[in-house]
Amino acid sequence: MNDGHPIVWTISDGKAGMDVQAIGVARALGVEPLVKHIAPKGIFKSLAPWGPVAPTERFGRAGSLFAPPWPTLAIATGRQSIPYIKRLKRCAGNNTVTIVLQDPRTKPGIADFVWVPEHDRLRGPNVFTTLTAPSSFTANALARLRSRVPESIERLPAPRVAVFLGGDNAVYRYTPSDCARLNEILQSFGARGASFLITPSRRTSKGMTDAVDLATNPYPRLLWNGEGANPYADFLAHADAIVVTADSINMVSEACASGVPVFVFHPSGGSSKFAYFHEQLEKRGLTRPLRAPLDSIETWAYDPLFAATEIAAEVQRRWPELLPASN
């Protein structure tokens, strides 16, 4: 993609997990995108990905969120964004390359290029897969973060163990026994000299937060309470090891970009897709399951995975066929 200063849009419903992927791919392509958040309502929300864009969006008209000049590239993430990317292609034609991240729940031909994780079944000539999910944590981004260690982190003794907490989702449930088990596991890290860098997410329950708080309170730590800027990026960059919950493919993927040991805590539940994802990471030597308290804090080396970089490289490789208007 060598068009000087191309206009790039990302389109999503604004959820953090959606934005992380699209913005990560755009930045891996060397551009800062214009982020466009959508909020379809009623029948237009229910009909996605098959239905149209609501007339109230005034798509293509002056003053609309979606108006010329059309972008060189548009990256849509999630089912709700599909009507918008299809409408954009009809308006802009071959002047805009359209990319969809995640399974569009319809035929892959709705965009010029589709990325899905390996554990999804969708395949086709325009479909590209990676094991992990894309994010903004490229090798260069992590190097920039590591060039400066925040004083609050520098004060903590090594090994510094980042703890990234998800929560209940469609297939996982954190039972009281799961929270108690996580409490015991984290105590075993602390008893072996670890300090902690802890961030919950919007899905983290109070019971889970309380269990982690109780386990790590006797030890040196930084525990983000949800106020102020989230230190997640610095925690990821400066951890000596990472504990991450199995329910978040995005967080596990970001942990696997760090190059440090990644311990995955598995709560109750799961699915075949999650099982495939975690089994492949274990087979490839990136992660190890965390099911019981540790006798020692293991260390191991692996080549980090940067899905956004892989996707960007494939887009660049296919660019001449993706944007015939530029030829």
N, C-alpha and C positions, 0 to 999 in steps of 0.2 A: 504494500500500500504506500505508494510514493507520490502522493498527490499534493505535495507542499504542505498546506494547512487544511486538511480535510475536516468537514463537519461530521461529527459522529454523535448519534443519539443513543441513549439507553432508555428502554421502556419497561416499566414494571409497576406492580401495585405498591411499591414503596417499602415492602418488608425488607429488613436488613439482609436476610439470606439471599434475596433476589438481587438487590443492588450490588452486594459484594461480588457476585459472579460476573455480572455484566460490566461493571466498572473495572474489575480486574482484567478482563479480556481487553477492554479498550486501552487501558494503561499498558498492557503488555504489547499492544500494537504501537505504542509511543504517542498516544493522543489522550487528552483529557476530554471526556464526553460531556455533552449537555444531557443532564439527567431529567427524564420526564416521567412523572408519576401519574398513574391513572387510578380512577375510582369508579368503575362502572357500577350501576345500581339496577335493582329490579331484574326484569327479564333479560337485560343486556348482560348482566353479571351471570345469570343462570345459563344463558345460551353459549357462553364462551367455552371452548374455542371456536365453535361453529358459527355463531351468530354474527351480526353486523356491529359496527360501532354506533352508539346512540347518536341521533341527529343533533342533540344538544351539544355534542362535541364540536360541531361546526368544522369538521375535519377538512383541511385544505384552504379554509377561508382566513383572511387577514384577522389577526387578533386571537386566533385559536392557538392552543398549545401545539397543534400539529399543522403548521403552515410553512410555505416556502420561505427561504431557500431550503430545498430538500437536502438531507444529509448525503454524504458519500456512502456512509455505512450506518446501519441501525441495528442495534442488538436488543432483542426482546427476551425477557425471562419470565416464565410462568404462563399458565393457561390463560389468565385474564388478558395477557398482552397480545394474544394471537390475532384477534380481530383487528387490532391496530396495525400490526406489522403487515397483514394482508392488505389492508386499506392503503397503507403507505406505498406498498409495491404497485398497486393499481394507479396511484397518483403519480409516482416518480418514475416508474418503469425501470429501464436499465441504467438510469442515472444513480440509483441507490442499490447497494448490496444489502440484503436482509439476512440477519443471523438470528436463529432461535436457540436459546440455551435451555436445556431440560426438555423432556418429552412433551411435545405439543399436544398430545392426546388426539392427534389426527394424523393425516398423511404427511411425511416429511417434505413433500413438494410445496408446502405452504411458504417455504423460505428458500433462499439460495444455498444456505449452509445451516446445518443443524448439529449441535453438540448434545450428546447424552452421556451419562456415566456408563461404564461397562456393564453395570448390573441391570440396566434397562434393556428391554428387548428390541427397541426400535433400531432398524438398520436400513441402509439405502445408499445409493451412490453419492449423495450429498451429506451423509451422516458421518460424523467423526466422534470417536469415543476416547475417553481417558479413564483411568481407574479412580482418580480423585477429582474433586470439584474445583473449579477455578476460583481464584481470589486475588486480591491486590498484593499478597505477600510473595513477590518474585524474589529471586536471588539478589537483585540490586536493591529492592526495597528493604529487605532484611539487613543487607550490608549497611545501608544508611542508618537504620535504627540502631545497629550494633556499634556504630561509630561514636555514639554518645550514650553513656549509661546514666540514667537518672540516679541522683544521690540516694533516694529512698530505696532503690533496688541495690545499689552498690553497698549499702550498709549491711545488707543481709548476708549471713554466712552461706557458703556453698556446702552441699549442692542446693541450688534454688530450684524448687519444684513448682511449676505452674499447675494450677488446678482449674480447668475450664469446665463449668457445669452447665448442662442442658436441663432437660426435664421431660415430663410426660409428653408423648406425641401420639400419633395414630396407632403405633404398634408397641411402644414401650410404656411401662408403668413403674414408678418408683414406690415400692411398698415400704412400710416401716422397717422390714427386715433388710431391704436394700440399703436404706439410709444408715441403719446400724452397721451393716457390713462396710460401707464406705467410711464411716467413722473409724472403725477398727483399722482399716487399711491405711488411712491417712495418719493415724497415731503411730503406726509402724514406721512410716517415713520419718516422722518427727523424732521418734526414739533413736533413729539411726543418723541423726545430725542434720536433717533437712530443714530448710526454711521454706516458706510458702508464698506464692503469688496467686491469689484466688480471685476469679471473676465469675459471678453467676450470670445467667441470661434471663430474659423475660419469662421463660418457661420454668425457671427453677422455683420449686415450692418452698414454703417457709420451713417445712419439716426437713427438707434436704439442706437448706442453708443453715438451719440450727445444728444439724448433725456435723456439718463441715466446720462450723464455727467452734463447736465444743471440742472437736478433735484437734484443731490446729491452734486454739487459743494459748496453750502452754508454750508454744514455740514461736520463734521469730517469724513474722509474716506481714504481708500486705493483703488486706481483704477489702475489695471494692464494695461499697455499700449502695451503689446505684446513683450516688450524687457526684456531680462534676463529670469531667471527661473520663471515659472508660480507658483504663490503662492496658487493655487487652494486647494491643500491638507491642508495647514495651515488654509486657510479661512474656509474650511469645518469643520475642527476639533475644531476651536475656536469661531465659530458663536453661538450666542444666539438664532437666528432664521435664516431661509433661505428663500429667494425668488428665485425661479427657473422657467424657462420658460417651457411650456408644450411640446414643440417640441422635447425635448431630453429625451428619456427613460433612457439612461445611467445616465445623470445628476440628474434626479428625483430619480432614484434608489439610487444613492450615497447619495443624501440628506436624503433619508429615512433610511440610516444607521447611521445618526448622532444622532438620539434621540431627536433633538430639533424641534420646530414647523417648518413645511414646508408649505410655501405659494406658490401655483402654478399659474403663470400668463398664461392665455389662449389667444393667438392671434386668428386671423381669420383662419377658416379652421378646419381641423381635419379629423379623420376617425373612423370607428367602432372599430378598434384595439386600437387606442389611447384613445377613449372614454371608452372602457372597462377597460383599465389600470388605468386611472385616477378615474373612478367611484369606482373601487375596493379599491384603496388607501384611498379615502374619506370615504367609508363605514367602513373600518378597522381602521379609526381614525388616520391615519398618516399624511394626507395632508388636506388642505382646499383651495378652489379656491379663486383667488385674482382677482376680477373683477372691483372693484371700490376703491377709497381712503378710508382709515380706520379711524374710530373714536378713536380706541385704538389698541395697538399691543397685540393681543391675545396670550395666552400661553396655551399649553396642553401637556400632556405626552402620550407616546406610547412605545411599545416594538420595537426597531429598527429591520429592516430586513437586513439579511446578506446572499444574494443569493449564493455567492461563497462558503460560509461555508456550506450551505444546499447541494449544488451540490457535494462538496468534501465529505461530510458525506455519501451521497448516493453512490458515486463511491467506497468509502471504504467498504460500506456494501456489494456491489455487486462484490468486487474484486476477490474473489475465482472463480466466474463463468466467470468473464471478462478475466482473464489471466490463462487459464488452464495449460499453460506451466510451471507455478510456483508451481503447486500442485504435 
